[in-house]
Amino acid sequence: MSNQNDNVQTAKTAILNTIANCVSLVVGMIMIPIITRILSAEQMGVANTFMSTRNTVVIIITCAVYAYVHKAMIEFKNEKKNYIFSMIIFCFFAVALSFAICLIFKTQLMKLLSLDDFLFYWLFISCLGFALYSIADYYCIFQNKYYIVALIVLSVGPASQFLSVGLSYVFSKNKYIGRVIGLDFVYLLVALCLFMWMLVGKKPRFKLNYIKSTLSFTIPIIPHLLSQMVLTQCDLVMISYFCGSKASGIYSMGHTVGFLALTVMSQIMASWSPWVYRRMEEKDYLSIFENSKLIVLVGTYISMGLLTISSELIKLFLTDVYLPCIYIVPTLVVAMFFQFIYIFVYDFQFFNKKAKSIAISSIAAAIVNLITNYIFIPKFGYLAAGFTTLASYFVLLMSNYFFTIKMGISKIYDMKRLFFWTLVIMLYAIVCVLLKDLIVVRYLIFVIVTLILLKIRYKDLIAMLKGLK
C-alpha cells in the first residue's frame, strides 16, 4: 500500500471512528438522565467499581497481550492471522487458569474486591470478553477496517447503553447487575465474532514464539498499565472509602462528562498511533511532524468545546444531586488534555520498546495520585479528586517527556507547539469556570476561538477533505 493511500485510509478510519463516537456520546448523554433515575447513586457506584476492577484484573490475568497488537502487526506482518489466533488461545488459557486459582480464595477475593457471588463469576467472563474485544478492535484499526470499527463503536456505545437500561429493569432487585451485563454484552459479541473469523478460510496455527515475543514487552509494561488504572480509578475507590458510595456515584458522573473529550480524541489517536508506527518504520518523520500539528489542534478544539458547554450538559442531563459536577469537570478536561498530549510521547517510546521508562513515569504519576488523594480527599472532600488527577497527569506527561528528550522526540513532534496548546487549554478552563453563569459570553468566546482556529488551519482541512474523495 502506498503512503498516500495509507494516509487516506487512516484518515477515513479516524473520521468514521470519530463520527461513530460522537453519535455514541450523544446517545450516552441522552441516556444519562434515564440511567441516573433508574439506578441510585449507590448502585451506580457498585457498577462503576466493578468495571474499574475488571479493567485492572484483565491486565494482570492476560498480561495485557492485546496492548502489543499494533506493534505485532508490523513485526509479524506476513503472519497476522496466526498471531491473532495465538493471542486468543493464550487469553483463553490465562483466564481459565486464573479462575481455577481464584476459586480457591473466593471468599477473600470477594471481600477484597467488593464482589457478590454473581459479580465474582462474571468478572472472569468479562475479562475474557474485554481482552478478545481489544485484540479485534486493535487489529481492525491497524488494518483500517473503518466500517467495522465504526460498527463496533456504535455497538459498544448506544447498543450497550440501551441494553444496560433494559436489563436494569429485568434485574429489578439488583439493577447494577443489569447495567454490568449490558455494558459487557458487545465485548462478548465481538469476541465471539473474532473466534468465528478464525474458522473462516485457511486454518491458523498457534505459535509459541508469538507469545514469548509479546510477553517480553507486555510484562515489563504491566506496571505502567496498572498505574494508568490507578490514575483513572483510584479517585473513585478512595472517594467511596472516605466519602461513601453516594459521593463516588456523583464523582463518577463528573468523571464521565470530563472524559467525553478524551473519548473522542482517543478514537482519533487509535487510528493515528498505528499510522505513526508505520511511518516510523519507514523513517518518514517529516510526515509525522507536520500531520501532528493538525491532530493537536483538533484535540484542542474538542476540549474547548466541552469546557464551553459542560455546565449546560450537567444541568440539562443530570438531576440536582449531580450539580457539584460543574466544579469537577473543568479540571478533569484539562487533565485529559494532558493525557491526550501524553499519547504522542507514549507512542514514540512504545515504538522504540522503552518499556522501563514508560513504567517508571506511570508509577511516579500513580504514586503522586495515591498520596495526594489520601491527603486531600479526607480534608477537602471528593471535589479535591479532580485537582489530584490534574497534578498526576501533569507528572505523567512531564516525566515521559524527560525520558524522550535525548531520544530525539523533537525530530518527530513540535513539542513547543504541544505545550503551548496545553497552556491555552488551562487558561481557557479558568475562563470557563469564571464565566460559568454567563452563558452568552462563554459561547461568544468559543465562536471567536472557532473562527481563529479555522483561519489558522483551514487550508489543511480543505486539503484533507479533497484527499478523502
PyMOL commands that set and color helices and strands:
alter all, ss='L'
color gray80, all
select helices_A, chain A and resi 3-38+41-62+65-75+80-104+106-112+117-142+146-170+175-198+208-243+245-258+260-281+285-317+320-322+325-351+355-380+384-404+409-411+415-434+439-467
alter helices_A, ss='H'
color red, helices_A
deselect
rebuild
show_as cartoon
